[in-house]
C-alpha cells in the first residue's frame, strides 16, 4: 500500500477529475493535502484512515 492516495482514489474521494477542482473539494472538506511539482493534490492515506475512524466513532455515539 502506498503512502499517498492514487489519482483514481483522489478522484473517487473528491468526485472531481481536474486538479484545481480536487483541491477546492479537499479544502472545502478540510482534508489535509499537499501539492506536488505538477500541481496535483497529494493526500496521505493515513489522514483519510484516521478521519474515517474518527467519523465512525462519532456516528456510533449518536453525534454527527
C-alpha positions as CSV (number, residue, x, y, z in Angstrom):
1,X,0.0,0.0,0.0
2,X,1.3,3.5,-0.9
3,X,1.7,6.4,1.5
4,X,-0.4,8.7,-0.7
5,X,-3.8,8.0,-2.3
6,X,-3.6,7.3,-6.0
7,X,-5.0,9.7,-8.6
8,X,-8.1,7.5,-9.1
9,X,-8.6,7.3,-5.3
10,X,-8.4,11.1,-5.1
11,X,-11.0,11.3,-7.9
12,X,-13.2,8.9,-6.0
13,X,-12.8,10.8,-2.8
14,X,-13.5,14.3,-4.3
15,X,-15.8,13.4,-7.2
16,X,-13.6,15.7,-9.3
17,X,-11.1,14.9,-12.2
18,X,-9.5,18.3,-12.6
19,X,-6.7,19.0,-10.1
20,X,-7.9,22.5,-9.3
21,X,-11.4,21.1,-8.5
22,X,-9.9,18.4,-6.4
23,X,-8.0,21.0,-4.4
24,X,-11.2,23.0,-3.9
25,X,-13.1,20.0,-2.7
26,X,-10.3,18.8,-0.4
27,X,-10.1,22.3,1.1
28,X,-13.9,22.6,1.5
29,X,-13.9,19.2,3.4
30,X,-10.9,20.2,5.4
31,X,-8.9,17.2,4.2
32,X,-5.2,17.8,4.6
33,X,-3.1,17.6,1.5
34,X,0.0,18.9,-0.2
35,X,0.5,19.7,-3.9
36,X,3.2,18.0,-6.0
37,X,5.5,19.7,-8.5
38,X,2.9,19.2,-11.2
39,X,0.1,20.8,-9.2
40,X,-1.8,17.6,-8.3
41,X,-3.0,17.3,-4.7
42,X,-1.4,14.5,-2.7
43,X,-3.4,13.1,0.2
44,X,-1.9,11.0,2.9
45,X,-3.6,7.6,3.1
46,X,-3.3,7.7,6.9
47,X,-5.1,11.1,7.1
48,X,-8.1,9.5,5.4
49,X,-8.0,6.4,7.5
50,X,-7.9,8.5,10.7
51,X,-10.7,10.6,9.5
52,X,-12.9,7.6,8.7
53,X,-12.1,6.0,12.0
54,X,-13.0,9.2,13.9
55,X,-16.2,9.6,11.9
56,X,-17.2,6.1,12.7
57,X,-16.7,6.6,16.4
58,X,-18.7,9.8,16.3
59,X,-21.6,8.3,14.4
60,X,-21.8,5.3,16.8
61,X,-22.1,7.7,19.8
62,X,-25.1,9.4,18.2
63,X,-23.4,12.6,17.2
64,X,-23.0,13.8,13.6
